[in-house]
Amino acid sequence: MSDSEPHAQTSPAEPQLEELLGKIAARDRLIAQLNTELAETNQGVVALYAELDDKAAALREASELRSRFLSYMSHEFRTPLGSIRSITRILLDKMDGPLTSEQEKQVNFIQQSAVELNEMVNDLLDLAKIEAGRISISPAWFEMVDLFAAIRGMFKPLLTSDAVSLVFEEPKDVPRLYTDDKKLSQILRNFISNALKFTQHGEVRVSARRDGERVTFSVADTGIGIAKEHHSAVFNDFVQIDSPLQRKWRGTGLGLSLSKRIAELLGGNVGMTSEPGVGSTFSVTIPIRFDSAEGATVADDEGARSGKKLHVD
C-alpha cells in the first residue's frame, strides 16, 4: 500500500456532515422565505387596518349626515303638518259652517293622512336623536294605573269599530315604578297601535305583571299574526312584513325598532310571540327602579355606533 492511499480514503462522517449542512442551508432558505412572506403580510395587515379606519370614518360621517338629514327634514315637515291638522280640526268642528257628508268624509281622510304622516315624522326624528346621541332618559316615580288611564284616553277616539275592543287589565301586585313614563308610554303606544292595525276582530289586551325586581308589560291581540320566519326581523329598522293589511297601513317600519332601542335605554328588553291566524303578543320588560349606570352603558353602545354619547339624566 502506497503512502497516498490513506489520504484518498473518505471519512465516514463526511457524508453525514454534508447532508447536515445541506439541511441547514435549506432551512435558512425557508426561514428567509418565511420572513419575506411575513414582512409582506405585515405590510398588508397595516394597509388593511388603514383602509378599515378610513371606511369606519366614512361610515361615521355618513351616519352623522343621515342623522342630520332626518332631523332637519323631520323638523321641516312638522310645521306644515301642524297647519294641516289645525285646519282640518277647524273644518270638522264646523266653525266656518256646516259640511256636506262628502266634504266631511274627505276632510276626515285628510286628517287621518296627516296623523299618519306626523307619526312617520316623529319616528324618523326619534331615530335621528338616538343615532346622534341626543336622547335623554328622565326617570320619575309614577303609578301604573295613571299610565294605563292616560294611554286608554289617547286611544279612545281611535276605536271606531265595535268589532275590536281595547282592554286594559287592572295592574295587580305592581308597585310604583321609577323610570321614564313618557318613554315607556311610547313603547306601549307603538305596540297597541300595531295591534289595532292588524286586528280586524276580537280584542287587544294590555296587561302588566311583576317578575321579581322587573315588570313585564304585554300587548296581546287576536290579529293576523306573524309567520315564524319573520320573527327575527320585526325589531329591525325599516322592516315591514308583507301582507294585505300591511299594504293598507302606511308606515316607516321604525315603530318596533325604536321600541326595542328605547327599552334598552330603560335597562330592559322587548319580546314577541306570534302565530299566523291566532294573534301576537308583544312585551317589554323593565326594572322597577331605573338604574342610571345600566342605562348609561346602553347609551354608550348606541353612542359608539354614531361616534357620540347619549345622555341619561
C-alpha positions as CSV (number, residue, x, y, z in Angstrom):
1,M,0.0,0.0,0.0
2,S,1.4,3.4,-1.0
3,D,1.8,6.4,1.2
4,S,-1.0,8.3,-0.7
5,E,-3.7,5.7,-0.2
6,P,-4.8,6.8,3.4
7,H,-5.3,10.4,2.2
8,A,-7.6,9.2,-0.7
9,Q,-10.0,7.5,1.7
10,T,-13.1,9.5,2.8
11,S,-14.0,9.7,6.4
12,P,-17.4,8.0,7.3
13,A,-18.6,11.3,9.0
14,E,-18.1,13.5,5.9
15,P,-21.4,12.5,4.0
16,Q,-23.4,13.0,7.2
17,L,-21.8,16.4,7.7
18,E,-22.5,17.4,4.1
19,E,-26.1,16.2,4.5
20,L,-26.5,18.2,7.7
21,L,-25.0,21.3,6.1
22,G,-27.5,20.9,3.2
23,K,-30.4,20.7,5.6
24,I,-29.2,23.8,7.4
25,A,-28.9,25.7,4.1
26,A,-32.4,24.6,3.1
27,R,-33.7,25.6,6.5
28,D,-32.0,29.0,6.2
29,R,-33.6,29.5,2.7
30,L,-37.0,28.5,4.1
31,I,-36.6,30.9,7.1
32,A,-35.6,33.7,4.7
33,Q,-38.7,33.0,2.5
34,L,-41.0,32.9,5.6
35,N,-39.5,36.2,6.8
36,T,-40.2,37.8,3.4
37,E,-43.7,36.5,3.4
38,L,-44.3,37.6,7.0
39,A,-43.0,41.1,6.1
40,E,-45.3,41.3,3.1
41,T,-48.2,40.0,5.3
42,N,-47.5,42.7,8.0
43,Q,-47.5,45.3,5.3
44,G,-50.8,44.0,4.1
45,V,-52.3,44.0,7.6
46,V,-51.1,47.6,8.2
47,A,-52.7,48.6,4.9
48,L,-55.9,46.8,5.7
49,Y,-56.2,48.5,9.1
50,A,-55.6,51.8,7.5
51,E,-58.4,51.0,5.0
52,L,-60.7,49.9,7.8
53,D,-60.0,53.1,9.7
54,D,-60.9,55.1,6.5
55,K,-64.1,53.0,6.0
56,A,-65.1,53.5,9.6
57,A,-64.5,57.2,9.4
58,A,-66.6,57.3,6.2
59,L,-69.4,55.3,7.8
60,R,-69.4,57.6,10.9
61,E,-69.6,60.6,8.6
62,A,-72.4,59.0,6.5
63,S,-74.3,58.1,9.7
64,E,-73.9,61.7,11.0
65,L,-75.1,63.2,7.7
66,R,-78.1,60.8,7.7
67,S,-79.0,61.8,11.2
68,R,-78.7,65.5,10.4
69,F,-80.8,65.0,7.3
70,L,-83.5,63.1,9.2
71,S,-83.6,65.6,12.0
72,Y,-83.7,68.6,9.6
73,M,-86.4,67.1,7.4
74,S,-88.5,66.0,10.4
75,H,-88.5,69.5,11.8
76,E,-89.3,71.0,8.4
77,F,-92.3,68.6,8.0
78,R,-93.7,69.4,11.4
79,T,-94.7,73.0,10.6
80,P,-96.9,72.3,7.6
81,L,-98.3,69.2,9.2
82,G,-99.3,71.2,12.2
83,S,-101.1,73.7,10.0
84,I,-102.9,70.9,8.1
85,R,-104.1,69.3,11.3
86,S,-105.3,72.6,12.7
87,I,-107.2,73.4,9.6
88,T,-108.9,70.0,9.5
89,R,-109.9,70.4,13.1
90,I,-111.5,73.8,12.4
91,L,-113.4,72.3,9.4
92,L,-114.6,69.3,11.3
93,D,-115.7,71.5,14.2
94,K,-117.8,73.4,11.6
95,M,-116.6,76.7,12.9
96,D,-116.9,78.1,9.3
97,G,-120.2,76.5,8.6
98,P,-121.6,73.0,8.0
99,L,-120.0,70.4,5.7
100,T,-121.8,68.0,3.4
101,S,-121.3,64.3,4.1
102,E,-118.9,64.0,1.2
103,Q,-116.9,67.0,2.4
104,E,-116.7,65.7,5.9
105,K,-115.5,62.3,4.6
106,Q,-112.8,63.9,2.6
107,V,-111.6,66.2,5.5
108,N,-111.5,63.1,7.8
109,F,-109.4,61.4,5.2
110,I,-107.0,64.4,5.1
111,Q,-106.8,64.5,8.9
112,Q,-106.1,60.8,9.1
113,S,-103.4,61.0,6.5
114,A,-101.8,64.0,8.3
115,V,-101.8,62.0,11.6
116,E,-100.1,59.0,9.9
117,L,-97.5,61.3,8.3
118,N,-96.9,63.0,11.6
119,E,-96.3,59.6,13.2
120,M,-93.8,58.8,10.5
121,V,-92.0,62.1,11.1
122,N,-91.9,61.5,14.8
123,D,-90.4,58.1,14.3
124,L,-87.7,59.5,12.0
125,L,-86.9,62.3,14.4
126,D,-86.6,59.8,17.3
127,L,-84.3,57.6,15.2
128,A,-82.2,60.7,14.4
129,K,-82.0,61.6,18.1
130,I,-80.9,58.1,19.1
131,E,-78.3,57.8,16.4
132,A,-77.0,61.3,17.1
133,G,-76.8,60.7,20.8
134,R,-79.3,63.4,21.7
135,I,-81.9,61.4,23.5
136,S,-82.2,61.6,27.3
137,I,-83.9,59.5,30.0
138,S,-85.8,61.4,32.7
139,P,-86.9,58.9,35.4
140,A,-89.6,59.7,38.0
141,W,-91.9,57.8,40.3
142,F,-95.5,57.1,38.9
143,E,-98.4,54.7,39.4
144,M,-99.3,52.1,36.8
145,V,-103.0,52.9,36.9
146,D,-102.2,56.5,35.9
147,L,-100.1,55.4,32.9
148,F,-102.8,53.0,31.7
149,A,-105.5,55.7,32.1
150,A,-103.5,58.1,30.0
151,I,-102.9,55.6,27.2
152,R,-106.6,54.5,27.3
153,G,-107.6,58.1,26.8
154,M,-105.3,58.5,23.9
155,F,-106.7,55.5,22.0
156,K,-110.4,56.0,22.9
157,P,-111.1,58.4,19.9
158,L,-109.5,55.9,17.5
159,L,-111.7,52.9,18.5
160,T,-114.3,53.5,15.7
161,S,-115.2,49.8,15.2
162,D,-117.2,47.6,17.6
163,A,-115.5,44.6,16.1
164,V,-112.3,45.2,18.1
165,S,-112.1,46.1,21.8
166,L,-109.2,47.5,23.7
167,V,-108.9,46.0,27.2
168,F,-106.6,47.3,30.0
169,E,-106.3,44.7,32.8
170,E,-106.0,46.3,36.2
171,P,-102.4,46.0,37.4
172,K,-102.1,43.7,40.4
173,D,-99.1,43.5,42.7
174,V,-97.3,46.0,40.5
175,P,-95.6,48.7,42.6
176,R,-94.9,52.3,41.7
177,L,-92.2,52.5,39.0
178,Y,-89.2,54.7,38.9
179,T,-88.5,55.1,35.2
180,D,-89.2,57.5,32.2
181,D,-93.0,57.2,31.9
182,K,-93.1,59.0,28.6
183,K,-90.6,56.6,27.0
184,L,-92.5,53.6,28.4
185,S,-95.7,55.1,27.2
186,Q,-94.2,55.5,23.7
187,I,-93.3,51.8,23.6
188,L,-96.8,50.7,24.7
189,R,-98.4,53.1,22.2
190,N,-96.4,51.5,19.4
191,F,-97.4,48.0,20.5
192,I,-101.1,48.9,20.8
193,S,-101.2,50.9,17.6
194,N,-99.7,47.9,15.6
195,A,-102.1,45.5,17.4
196,L,-105.2,47.6,16.4
197,K,-104.0,48.0,12.8
198,F,-103.7,44.2,12.3
199,T,-106.6,43.0,14.3
200,Q,-109.9,43.1,12.5
201,H,-112.0,41.1,15.0
202,G,-111.6,40.3,18.7
203,E,-109.6,42.3,21.2
204,V,-106.3,43.9,22.1
205,R,-105.4,43.3,25.7
206,V,-102.9,45.3,27.7
207,S,-101.5,43.8,31.0
208,A,-98.7,44.2,33.4
209,R,-97.1,41.7,35.9
210,R,-94.3,41.7,38.3
211,D,-91.3,39.4,37.8
212,G,-89.1,39.9,40.8
213,E,-87.5,43.3,40.5
214,R,-88.8,43.8,37.0
215,V,-92.2,44.4,35.4
216,T,-93.3,42.9,32.1
217,F,-95.9,44.8,30.0
218,S,-97.7,42.8,27.4
219,V,-100.0,43.7,24.5
220,A,-101.8,40.7,23.1
221,D,-104.1,40.7,20.1
222,T,-106.3,38.3,18.1
223,G,-105.0,39.6,14.8
224,I,-103.4,38.1,11.7
225,G,-100.2,37.0,13.4
226,I,-96.7,36.8,12.0
227,A,-95.1,33.8,10.4
228,K,-92.1,32.3,12.3
229,E,-89.6,33.1,9.5
230,H,-90.2,36.8,10.1
231,H,-89.9,36.8,13.9
232,S,-86.2,37.6,13.9
233,A,-86.6,40.7,11.7
234,V,-89.6,42.5,13.2
235,F,-87.5,44.7,15.5
236,N,-85.1,45.8,12.8
237,D,-85.1,49.2,11.3
238,F,-87.5,49.9,8.4
239,V,-88.9,46.4,8.4
240,Q,-92.5,45.8,7.3
241,I,-94.0,42.3,7.0
242,D,-95.7,42.0,3.6
243,S,-99.5,41.4,4.0
244,P,-102.7,42.8,2.6
245,L,-103.2,44.8,5.9
246,Q,-99.6,46.0,5.8
247,R,-100.2,47.4,2.4
248,K,-103.3,49.2,3.6
249,W,-101.4,50.9,6.5
250,R,-98.5,53.1,5.6
251,G,-95.6,53.5,7.9
252,T,-91.8,53.7,8.2
253,G,-91.2,50.3,9.7
254,L,-89.5,52.0,12.7
255,G,-92.0,51.7,15.5
256,L,-90.9,48.3,16.8
257,S,-87.2,49.1,16.2
258,L,-87.5,52.3,18.2
259,S,-89.4,50.5,20.9
260,K,-86.5,48.0,21.2
261,R,-83.9,50.7,21.5
262,I,-85.9,52.8,24.0
263,A,-86.5,49.6,26.1
264,E,-82.7,49.0,26.2
265,L,-82.1,52.6,27.2
266,L,-84.5,52.0,30.1
267,G,-82.5,48.9,31.1
268,G,-85.0,46.5,29.7
269,N,-85.7,44.4,26.6
270,V,-88.6,43.5,24.3
271,G,-90.0,40.2,23.2
272,M,-92.6,38.7,20.9
273,T,-94.6,35.6,20.4
274,S,-96.9,35.2,17.4
275,E,-98.8,32.6,15.3
276,P,-100.5,33.3,12.0
277,G,-104.3,33.2,12.3
278,V,-104.1,33.3,16.1
279,G,-102.5,36.6,17.1
280,S,-99.4,38.2,18.5
281,T,-98.1,39.2,21.9
282,F,-95.5,42.0,22.2
283,S,-93.9,42.6,25.5
284,V,-91.4,44.9,27.2
285,T,-89.7,44.1,30.5
286,I,-88.0,46.9,32.5
287,P,-86.6,47.3,36.0
288,I,-89.0,48.6,38.7
289,R,-86.3,51.2,39.5
290,F,-84.3,52.6,36.6
291,D,-80.6,52.1,37.0
292,S,-78.7,55.0,35.5
293,A,-75.5,53.0,35.3
294,E,-77.2,50.3,33.2
295,G,-78.9,52.9,31.0
296,A,-75.6,54.7,30.6
297,T,-73.9,51.5,29.4
298,V,-76.5,51.0,26.7
299,A,-76.3,54.7,25.9
300,D,-72.5,54.3,25.4
301,D,-73.1,51.4,23.0
302,E,-75.6,53.5,21.0
303,G,-73.3,56.5,21.0
304,A,-70.3,54.4,19.9
305,R,-72.2,53.5,16.7
306,S,-72.6,57.1,15.9
307,G,-69.4,58.4,17.3
308,K,-71.2,60.3,20.0
309,K,-72.6,59.6,23.5
310,L,-76.2,59.5,24.6
311,H,-77.3,61.4,27.7
312,V,-79.0,59.8,30.6
313,D,-80.3,62.3,33.2
